[in-house]
Amino acid sequence: MKPLALAAILLTFLIGLALHVDPTTAQVYKKRNADGTVTYSDQPIQGAEKVEVDAAPVTEFAKPTVAAQSEQPQVPTEQAGESTGVEEVPTEFSVTITSPEYQAPIRANNGQFDVFWQSEPEKLPEGYNYELYVDGVLSWSGADSNQATLMNVARGERRIYLRIVNANGDQVARSDTLVVYVLRVAISGAGQNGGGA
């Protein structure tokens, strides 16, 4: 870098530093004019009174505390050879279809396409399942995947949603209904002229 450019940058920095006013030490003056209007200034004006400016409110957040871990490492009960038979089940479940997109046209001449989703928790507890519905009809069920391939889906508008159900079949979470448009080639003679020879 050239010395002249370096000097210009340094000079700009020093001027900026000199002109910087710390707002916590700034003083404000208030003067009521003869016509009743009020004028505020940072310079003392004859007849003006000092205004005490309260410091801006500051919100302080407590630093999250991490629970102190015991000195002995905890071994999962399955690895330790013990079994309590109780698995901790989350209290909140959620599921969202991530693909295909809402109102997406899907070219699937064989009626086959994939549906992907995200859920909380990512891995379902024992006894919980995903159920994928197309137009209100159960089309797929499983627990160990975040995707499913739908087969032989008829063309046209289709409404898809996903549920998480517990071992009793009770719904614990449901995605929004997703509308997609399945596009399939019609082979039934559509587009042929009806005329003869």
Phi, psi and omega per residue, in radians:
M1 nan 2.449 -3.093
K2 -1.268 2.559 -3.127
P3 -1.048 -0.589 -3.126
L4 -1.175 -0.722 3.118
A5 -1.160 -0.695 3.112
L6 -1.110 -0.714 3.118
A7 -1.140 -0.684 3.132
A8 -1.129 -0.734 3.127
I9 -1.140 -0.759 3.131
L10 -1.105 -0.744 3.133
L11 -1.115 -0.743 3.113
T12 -1.078 -0.739 3.118
F13 -1.098 -0.778 -3.119
L14 -1.156 -0.697 3.102
I15 -1.135 -0.752 3.101
G16 -1.078 -0.681 3.118
L17 -1.168 -0.685 -3.137
A18 -1.209 -0.589 -3.108
L19 -1.472 -0.212 -3.128
H20 -1.127 2.269 3.108
V21 -1.993 2.198 3.096
D22 -1.310 2.044 -3.071
P23 -1.092 -0.368 3.141
T24 -1.336 -0.355 3.127
T25 -1.858 -0.022 -3.129
A26 -1.216 2.574 3.134
Q27 -1.958 2.483 3.129
V28 -2.086 2.406 3.128
Y29 -2.068 2.519 -3.097
K30 -2.207 2.294 3.122
K31 -2.340 2.309 3.074
R32 -1.634 2.115 -3.116
N33 -1.374 2.939 -3.106
A34 -1.079 -0.557 -3.127
D35 -1.476 0.042 3.065
G36 1.694 -0.147 3.111
T37 -1.334 2.727 -3.129
V38 -1.928 2.367 3.111
T39 -2.049 2.308 3.074
Y40 -1.943 2.527 -3.128
S41 -2.649 2.793 3.026
D42 -1.736 0.035 3.079
Q43 -1.925 2.454 3.110
P44 -1.155 2.267 3.117
I45 -2.028 2.547 -3.135
Q46 -1.074 2.248 3.141
G47 1.509 0.023 -3.131
A48 -1.544 2.642 3.099
E49 -1.945 2.617 3.114
K50 -1.266 2.455 3.086
V51 -1.900 2.226 3.086
E52 -1.410 2.046 -3.131
V53 -1.721 2.115 3.092
D54 -1.250 2.564 3.088
A55 -1.122 2.568 3.127
A56 -1.078 2.468 3.134
P57 -1.120 2.421 -3.141
V58 -2.071 2.245 3.091
T59 -1.725 2.152 3.112
E60 -1.897 2.331 3.137
F61 -1.832 2.422 3.109
A62 -1.234 2.406 3.106
K63 -1.230 2.270 -3.130
P64 -1.057 2.390 3.137
T65 -1.736 2.421 3.096
V66 -1.682 2.255 -3.137
A67 -1.038 2.345 -3.128
A68 -1.140 2.246 3.134
Q69 -1.476 2.571 3.122
S70 -1.173 2.762 -3.083
E71 -1.179 -0.516 3.129
Q72 -1.587 2.296 3.107
P73 -1.153 2.434 -3.139
Q74 -1.500 2.343 3.132
V75 -1.798 2.281 3.091
P76 -0.962 2.549 -3.029
T77 -1.073 -0.554 3.135
E78 -1.146 -0.695 -3.124
Q79 -1.300 -0.507 -3.110
A80 -1.365 -0.150 3.127
G81 1.553 -0.024 3.122
E82 -1.700 2.684 3.090
S83 -2.455 2.032 3.120
T84 -1.572 -0.319 3.135
G85 1.377 0.018 -3.120
V86 -1.983 2.123 3.088
E87 -1.869 2.345 -3.131
E88 -1.255 2.114 -3.104
V89 -1.803 2.271 3.111
P90 -1.069 2.675 -3.138
T91 -1.569 -0.394 -3.132
E92 -2.150 2.342 3.090
F93 -2.135 2.608 3.005
S94 -2.614 2.680 3.122
V95 -2.581 2.423 -3.129
T96 -2.396 2.289 3.059
I97 -1.374 2.191 -3.102
T98 -1.767 -0.376 3.110
S99 -2.713 2.400 0.074
P100 -1.295 2.974 3.141
E101 -1.374 2.826 3.135
Y102 -1.062 2.309 3.131
Q103 1.027 0.529 3.124
A104 -1.388 2.394 2.971
P105 -1.396 2.280 -3.093
I106 -2.044 2.005 3.077
R107 -1.407 1.903 -3.118
A108 -2.494 1.416 -3.078
N109 -1.061 -0.471 3.094
N110 -1.695 0.052 3.124
G111 1.337 0.302 -3.089
Q112 -1.952 2.261 3.027
F113 -2.724 2.804 -3.078
D114 -1.704 2.557 3.035
V115 -2.116 2.257 3.125
F116 -2.031 2.640 3.126
W117 -2.613 2.915 3.007
Q118 -2.175 2.508 3.134
S119 -2.402 2.789 3.045
E120 -2.180 2.026 0.034
P121 -1.284 2.807 -3.096
E122 -1.154 -0.706 3.084
K123 -1.907 2.179 -3.095
L124 -1.269 2.542 3.059
P125 -1.156 2.868 3.123
E126 -0.973 2.321 3.092
G127 1.610 -0.157 3.127
Y128 -1.711 2.560 -3.111
N129 -2.409 2.744 2.938
Y130 -1.611 2.515 3.015
E131 -2.290 2.130 -3.114
L132 -1.820 2.178 -3.088
Y133 -1.974 2.433 3.013
V134 -2.101 2.081 -3.107
D135 0.917 0.696 3.070
G136 1.413 0.029 -3.126
V137 -1.898 2.270 3.117
L138 -1.078 2.107 -3.092
S139 -1.988 -0.309 -3.131
W140 -2.783 2.560 3.086
S141 -2.537 2.442 3.122
G142 -3.131 3.016 -3.075
A143 -2.207 -0.392 -2.962
D144 -1.875 0.528 -3.093
S145 -2.547 2.764 3.020
N146 -2.038 0.410 3.072
Q147 -2.678 2.744 3.078
A148 -2.545 2.584 3.065
T149 -1.818 2.083 3.092
L150 -1.538 2.436 -3.061
M151 -2.059 2.512 3.012
N152 0.920 0.779 3.104
V153 -1.394 2.252 -3.116
A154 -1.155 2.668 -3.124
R155 -1.265 2.809 3.128
G156 1.956 -2.958 -3.139
E157 -1.288 2.281 3.121
R158 -2.245 2.470 3.124
R159 -1.939 2.131 -3.049
I160 -2.092 2.388 2.973
Y161 -2.570 2.824 -3.076
L162 -2.198 2.428 3.095
R163 -2.126 2.671 2.900
I164 -1.928 2.225 -3.125
V165 -2.149 2.633 3.107
N166 -1.520 -3.057 -3.078
A167 -1.078 -0.452 3.119
N168 -1.483 -0.052 -3.103
G169 1.501 0.117 3.124
D170 -1.382 2.371 3.133
Q171 -1.255 2.242 3.076
V172 -1.944 -0.297 3.073
A173 -2.779 2.666 3.138
R174 -2.560 2.408 3.086
S175 -1.382 2.933 2.969
D176 -1.177 2.715 3.086
T177 -1.334 2.286 -3.100
L178 -1.867 2.207 3.090
V179 -1.723 2.226 3.061
V180 -2.292 2.818 3.140
Y181 -2.092 1.917 -3.125
V182 -1.492 2.185 -3.130
L183 -1.872 2.119 3.117
R184 -2.310 2.591 3.113
V185 -1.285 2.354 3.070
A186 -1.633 2.226 -3.089
I187 -1.908 0.135 -3.012
S188 -1.436 0.343 3.090
G189 1.626 0.164 3.117
A190 -1.104 2.401 3.089
G191 1.651 -0.086 3.120
Q192 -1.526 2.552 3.066
N193 -1.251 2.473 -3.104
G194 -1.452 -0.001 -3.056
G195 -1.348 2.734 3.119
G196 -1.887 -3.083 -3.102
A197 -1.651 nan nan
